Amino acid sequence: MKEIKAYVREVMLEQVMSALADIDGIPGIAVVHLREYGHVQDGGLERVKMAKLEIDVPEALADRVVDAIVASARTGEGHLGDGKVFISDLRDAIRISDGQRNENAVRHSPKAGDSDE
């Protein structure tokens, strides 16, 4: 399992979310709107409105998710401040509602009465 954290420009968030929505099997995406995100450029601190995405996925989806984020978050030919993606191994995951562990915990599992339609 992989945890993917991405920092993207706020103005690119809708485009990134649209690209991720096209990937079957993503169980969910946490989005945190950051008030400011700064990075040093030419000796000064540039402040950019950013959003942080956190996505936990089975190993088989990780490359596809990362590629979608990078392709959809890049502005034109790419500019400083477009963001970053971090990929970490998840040692364990537990779904609170039913106790499922590891990859079963990050896969969508509809409750009784829910519909996948």
N, C-alpha and C positions, 0 to 999 in steps of 0.2 A: 504494500500500500504506500501511497505517496501523499504528502501534504504539499500543495502548491499555494504559495503566497505570491500575489502579484500586486505591484503598485503601478497604477496607470493614471494618466491624466483624467481628471473629472470629465472633461469634454469628450473623451474617447470611451467613456464607460458604456454608453448605450450600444455602441458598435461592438465592443468586446462582449457584452452580455448576449447580443444577437448571435455572434459567432459561436459562443459556448452553447447557446440553446439548440444549435444544429447538431450537437454531439449527443447521441443516445447514451444513456448510462451514467450521466453525471447526477449524483444523488442530491446535490444542493450546493449553493454558493452563498457564502457569507460576504456581505459587502459593508465595509466601514468607510464612511465619508470622512476624510481627514480635513481638518480645518486648514492646516498648512503642512507642506512637506518641503523641506529645504535641502538644497545641495550646493556645494561650493563650486563656483564657476568663476574663473579669472580673479581669484582672491576674494570674492564677495559671496554672500549667501543669496541665492535666488529662491524665491518662494513660489510654489506652484500648487494649485488646488489639485489634490490627488484623491483617489479612492483605493482602498486596499481590498483585494479579493482573497478569500481563503476557500480552498476547494480540496477535499479529501477524496481520492479516487483509487480504484484498483490499479495496480501496476500497469496493466494492459492499456489503460486510457491515458496515462500520464503524458506521453510524448505528444499525443494528439491534442490534449488540452493546452499544453505549453505552446505548441505551434500555433494554435488558434489565437491565444492571447497575444503572442508576439506579432503575428501578422495583422491583427485587428487593432492593436494599441499603437502601432507605429504611425507617426505623423509624416506623411509624404515619404521622403527618402530617409526619414529618421532624424531626430534632433535630441540634443541633450535634454534631459527632463522627461523623455517619453515614458520612463519607468524602468522597473526591474522585475524579474521573476525569480523566485527562490523555490527550490525543490528539495524536500526532506523526506527521509524514510520515516514511516510511522511504524513504531514497534508494536502497537496494539491499539485497538479501538473497540468500544463497547457501546451498543445502542441501549440507552436507558430503558426504553419502553418494553423490550422483550429479552434483553440480555444477550442478543446476538453479538458475536465477536469477530474481529479482524475484517476481512473483506465482506463478509455477510453484514457487518454492522454499517458499512458505508454504501451498500446497495439499497435502492428503494425497495421497500417491502410494504405493499398496501395493507392496511388494516382490514379486518372483516367488514364488509359493507362498502369499502372504498372501491372505486372503479378505475381501471387503467385506460378507459376509453377516452 
